[in-house]
Amino acid sequence: MKIKLEILQNKDAEPLFQFETENRAFFETMVPSRGDNYYLFEQFLEIMEELLCEQSDRKSLFYLIKDESSKIIGRINLVDLDWNNKAGEIGYRIGEPFLKMGLATKALKLMLEEAEKMNIRTIYAKTTHNNIGSQKVLENNGFLREMKTEDTEFVHYISRI
C-alpha cells in the first residue's frame, strides 16, 4: 500500500474524529487514554484548534498518514520543536486495521525525510514498554534506545539525522 503524509488542516476534523473514535479502544491498549472529553466532537474541535494554532506558531507539526484514496490510516507528529537546537519529539499512531503492513515504518521514514528538509537533526521518541511494535518501528528507522532510569513508564529513543 502506498501512503502519503499530509499536514493537518481544518478540513480534516470530521474524518480525524472518526479515525480516533474507531481506534480508541485499540490505542488505549498501547498508550495512556486521552480521556472521555477528547471523544466528544465539540471538545475534539477545540483541541484540534489548539493544535492548529501550535502548528501555525511552528511549535509542532501534525501530519495525517493517508492511503492512496486519502483515507486516514494514522497520524504522525513532530512536537516540542526547538528550531535553535534543531530538535523535536516524534509521535505516531496507526489504526488497528492497518497493522503489520509496514505502514508505521514507511510513515516514520517519510517523516524523517521531512524533518531533514526542515533541518531538524535530533529527534526524540518514547513508547510504552508493552508497545513492542512501536519499538521495532523506531529501531527499523535507526533510532537508538536511551537509558533513562528516572522514567520507568516509557522506553526512550533518539535519532540523529
NORURKA-V677179 format. One line per field, one symbol per residue. ss: DSSP state (h for helix, s for strand, l for the rest). phi: phi as a letter, one per 20 degrees, with the letter a starting at -180 (. if undefined). burial: + if it has 16 or more other C-alpha atoms within 10 Angstrom, else -. A space follows every 10 residues. Layout:
ss->???
phi->???
burial->???
//
This chain:
ss->llsssssllh hhhhhhhhhh hhhhhhhlll lllllhhhhl hhhhhhhhhh hhhhhhllll ssssssslll lsssssssss ssllllssss sssslhhhll llhhhhhhhh hhhhhhhlll lsssssssll lhhhhhhhhh lllsssllll lllsssssss l
phi->.ecbdcffcg fegfffffgf ffdggfgfed cgfenfffed gffgffffff ffffffemeb cdcdecefem ffdacbcdcl fdffelcadd bbbdfgfdfm dmffffffff fffffffeme dccdbbbffe efgfffgfff dnfdfdecff deecedcbcd e
burial->--+++--+-- --+--++-++ +-++--+--+ -------++- ---++--+-- ++-++---++ +++++++--- -+++++++++ +-----++++ +++++----- --++++++++ ++--+----+ ++++++++-- ---++-+++- --+++----- ---++++++- -
//
